[in-house]
Amino acid sequence: MKDMDWDIYRCFMSVARAGGLTGAAQALGSSPATVGRRMLELEERTGRALFLRSQTGYQLTGDGELLFEQLQEMESAARRVESWRQEGEGVTVRITVGTWIAWLLAENFPALCTERDGFSLAITVGETRASLAYRETDIGIRAFEPEEAYLAASPVGDVAYAAYRQKNAPSGASARWVAVGEEEAISAYLRWPHEQMKGGWEGRIVATVTRPRSLLDLARAGAGCAVLPCFVGDLDPMLERAGEEIPALRHRQWIVMNNEDRHRKEIRTVVDRMTRLLRSHVDIFAGKRPRRS
């Protein structure tokens, strides 16, 4: 058997922990079909049946349990090596968040990390689910309560969404929309304009972009309406709502971290500061508009 890369073992660990393909695919940012093919490949290359497959999920066989135990030992060793490496170069706390939470963190960076702190921050920005199973990151934000037993979570309020346009835009502006392209529209709020168009909506999408951050710039410039989190749109003096909140898009958000790492001093410090920051904006997140002076 040729040497296998760590990715296929990571995939196996996710399936074992989630008890099926769907949960593993969500944790890995992949599709159930791809994860299923990788598990068949692993079984073929090892020459062993690793799962008992049923309509209720994937259960480990005896060989599967043995492999899982061995890989857990490898994970533990890798964590010890990583901790040792970080001690030599200074501690870095890794945060994975979506576009708009990243924007908020950047706007309030001194509330997270000061010159007196002995750690630095590495912020990864993306729309896919933050995966903490293999220590790719230390802290994440999710739009739902995590089901993984190895994760700890803290709720930080609801997030509301609405459509926004340039302030004092002409009446016809409400028929023009800007959106992230369908292939990149991973989140529900990014898919919403496309779904409305397919439902016979009278408006039209006049521009698409590959990154959500550009929606704010286009709406400010008067290119058209954009669906944005209320904590972004309501705080921008150049924008106004083009209608009421879109209730179907509202969701709760959670700060998540690995159970085994959450008591590390630097991670606990950053989580506490992030929690205070997000909860201080709880009304704005929930769509309660700020008073204008």
C-alpha positions in Angstrom: 0.0 0.0 0.0 1.4 3.4 -1.0 1.7 6.1 1.7 -1.6 8.0 2.2 -1.7 11.7 2.9 -3.1 13.0 6.2 -6.2 14.4 4.5 -7.8 11.0 3.9 -7.3 10.2 7.6 -8.8 13.5 8.6 -11.8 12.6 6.5 -12.1 9.3 8.2 -11.9 10.9 11.7 -14.7 13.3 10.7 -16.9 10.5 9.6 -16.2 8.5 12.7 -16.9 11.5 15.0 -20.0 12.6 13.1 -21.4 9.1 12.6 -22.1 9.7 9.0 -21.3 11.5 5.8 -23.4 14.7 6.1 -22.0 15.9 9.4 -18.5 15.0 8.3 -19.0 16.9 5.0 -20.2 20.0 6.9 -17.2 19.9 9.2 -14.8 19.5 6.3 -16.4 22.0 3.9 -17.0 19.2 1.4 -19.9 17.2 0.0 -21.3 13.9 1.3 -20.6 12.3 -2.0 -16.9 13.3 -2.0 -16.5 12.1 1.6 -18.2 8.8 0.8 -15.8 8.2 -2.1 -12.8 8.9 0.1 -14.0 6.4 2.6 -14.4 3.7 -0.1 -10.9 4.6 -1.3 -9.5 4.3 2.2 -11.1 0.9 2.7 -9.8 -0.3 -0.6 -6.3 0.9 0.1 -6.2 -0.6 3.6 -7.9 -3.8 2.6 -10.2 -3.6 5.6 -13.9 -2.7 6.2 -13.9 0.3 8.4 -17.6 1.1 8.6 -20.9 -0.6 9.0 -23.2 1.4 6.7 -26.9 1.8 7.3 -29.7 4.3 6.7 -29.0 5.7 10.2 -25.3 6.4 9.6 -21.8 5.0 9.7 -20.7 2.8 12.6 -17.1 1.8 13.1 -16.1 -1.8 12.7 -13.5 -3.4 14.9 -10.8 -2.4 12.4 -12.3 1.1 12.2 -12.2 1.5 16.0 -8.5 0.4 16.0 -7.6 2.9 13.3 -9.6 5.6 15.1 -7.7 5.0 18.3 -4.3 5.1 16.5 -5.2 8.3 14.7 -6.2 9.9 18.0 -2.8 9.2 19.3 -1.3 10.8 16.2 -3.5 13.9 16.8 -2.3 14.2 20.4 1.3 13.9 19.3 0.8 16.6 16.6 -0.8 18.9 19.2 2.2 18.5 21.5 4.6 19.3 18.7 2.5 22.3 17.7 2.5 23.6 21.2 6.3 23.1 21.5 6.7 25.0 18.2 4.6 27.9 19.3 6.5 28.2 22.5 9.6 28.9 20.5 8.1 31.6 18.3 5.4 33.2 20.3 1.8 32.0 20.6 -0.6 32.6 17.8 -4.4 32.4 18.4 -6.1 31.4 15.1 -9.6 32.7 14.4 -11.9 31.6 11.5 -14.8 33.8 10.8 -17.1 35.0 8.0 -16.7 38.2 6.0 -18.7 40.5 8.2 -17.6 39.3 11.6 -14.0 39.7 10.3 -15.0 43.2 9.4 -16.3 43.9 12.9 -13.2 42.4 14.5 -11.0 44.5 12.4 -12.9 47.6 13.3 -12.5 46.8 17.0 -9.1 45.1 17.0 -7.8 46.8 20.1 -10.6 45.1 22.1 -9.2 41.7 21.1 -5.4 42.1 21.2 -3.3 44.8 22.9 0.4 45.6 22.9 0.6 44.1 26.4 -0.5 40.7 25.2 2.0 37.9 24.6 0.1 36.4 21.7 -0.8 37.4 18.2 -3.9 36.8 16.1 -4.2 35.0 12.8 -7.6 35.6 11.3 -8.9 33.4 8.4 -11.9 34.9 6.5 -14.3 32.7 4.6 -17.9 31.7 4.2 -17.4 27.9 4.9 -18.0 26.4 8.3 -15.1 26.7 10.7 -13.6 23.2 11.3 -11.8 22.7 14.7 -11.6 18.9 14.5 -7.9 18.9 13.5 -6.8 22.1 15.1 -6.9 24.1 11.8 -8.2 26.9 14.0 -8.6 27.7 17.7 -11.8 29.8 17.6 -14.7 30.0 15.1 -18.1 31.6 14.7 -21.0 29.4 13.5 -24.6 30.2 12.6 -25.9 27.2 14.6 -25.2 25.3 17.8 -22.5 22.7 17.0 -23.4 19.1 17.4 -19.8 17.8 17.7 -19.1 16.5 21.2 -15.5 17.8 21.1 -16.6 21.4 20.7 -17.5 23.9 23.4 -19.9 26.7 22.3 -21.2 30.0 23.6 -24.2 31.8 22.1 -23.8 35.5 21.3 -27.2 36.5 20.0 -29.2 36.5 16.8 -28.2 38.0 13.5 -30.8 39.7 11.3 -30.6 40.6 7.6 -32.2 43.1 5.3 -31.8 44.7 1.9 -29.9 48.0 1.7 -29.4 50.6 -0.9 -27.6 53.9 -1.2 -29.2 56.6 1.1 -31.7 58.8 -0.8 -31.5 56.6 -3.9 -34.0 57.2 -6.7 -37.2 55.2 -6.6 -36.2 52.8 -9.4 -33.1 51.7 -7.4 -35.2 49.1 -5.6 -35.5 47.0 -8.8 -31.7 46.8 -9.2 -29.7 44.3 -7.2 -26.1 43.3 -6.6 -25.2 39.8 -5.5 -22.5 37.2 -5.0 -22.4 34.8 -8.0 -24.4 31.7 -7.6 -21.4 29.4 -7.4 -19.9 31.4 -4.5 -23.2 31.9 -2.8 -22.7 29.5 0.1 -24.7 31.2 2.9 -28.4 31.6 2.9 -28.3 35.4 2.7 -26.1 35.2 -0.4 -28.4 32.8 -2.1 -31.5 34.9 -1.3 -31.4 37.3 -4.3 -30.9 34.3 -6.7 -33.8 32.4 -5.2 -36.1 35.5 -5.5 -35.2 35.8 -9.2 -36.1 32.2 -9.8 -39.4 32.8 -8.1 -40.4 35.4 -10.7 -39.2 38.5 -8.8 -39.6 41.7 -10.8 -36.2 43.0 -9.8 -33.0 42.0 -11.7 -29.4 41.4 -10.7 -27.2 44.0 -12.4 -23.9 42.9 -11.0 -22.3 39.9 -9.4 -19.1 39.6 -7.4 -17.1 36.8 -6.0 -16.7 38.1 -2.5 -19.4 39.4 -0.1 -17.3 42.4 1.0 -17.8 44.0 -2.4 -21.6 44.1 -1.9 -21.2 46.8 0.7 -19.1 48.9 -1.7 -21.6 48.5 -4.6 -24.6 49.4 -2.5 -22.7 52.5 -1.2 -22.0 53.5 -4.8 -25.7 53.2 -5.8 -25.2 50.2 -8.1 -28.2 48.5 -6.5 -29.7 46.9 -3.4 -27.7 44.3 -1.5 -28.7 41.8 1.2 -26.4 42.5 4.3 -26.4 41.7 8.0 -28.2 44.5 9.8 -25.2 45.2 12.0 -23.3 46.2 8.8 -26.1 48.0 6.9 -27.6 49.8 9.9 -24.3 51.2 11.1 -23.4 52.6 7.7 -24.5 56.3 7.3 -24.4 55.9 3.5 -27.0 53.2 3.4 -30.7 52.8 4.2 -33.0 49.8 4.3 -34.8 48.9 1.2 -37.7 47.2 3.1 -38.0 45.4 6.4 -36.0 42.6 7.9 -36.0 39.3 6.0 -37.2 37.0 8.7 -36.2 33.8 6.9 -32.6 34.7 7.1 -32.4 35.4 10.9 -30.2 33.0 12.8 -28.3 32.6 16.1 -24.5 32.8 16.1 -22.1 30.8 18.4 -18.5 31.2 19.3 -17.0 27.7 19.2 -13.7 26.2 20.4 -12.2 22.8 21.0 -13.0 21.4 24.4 -9.4 20.3 25.0 -8.0 23.8 24.2 -10.6 26.2 25.6 -8.8 26.5 29.0 -5.5 27.6 27.4 -4.9 31.0 28.8 -4.5 32.9 25.4 -7.6 31.2 23.9 -9.7 31.8 26.9 -8.6 35.5 26.9 -9.5 36.0 23.2 -12.8 34.1 23.6 -13.8 36.3 26.6 -12.9 39.4 24.6 -14.8 38.3 21.5 -17.8 37.4 23.6 -17.9 40.9 25.2 -17.5 42.6 21.9 -20.2 40.6 20.1 -22.7 40.8 23.0 -22.1 44.6 23.2 -23.6 44.7 19.7 -26.4 42.3 20.4 -29.2 44.8 19.6 -27.6 45.9 16.3 -27.0 42.2 15.4 -30.7 41.5 16.0 -31.8 44.4 13.7 -32.7 47.0 16.3 -31.5 50.1 14.5 -29.2 52.5 16.2 -30.4 56.0 17.0 -29.1 58.6 14.7 -27.9 61.9 16.2 
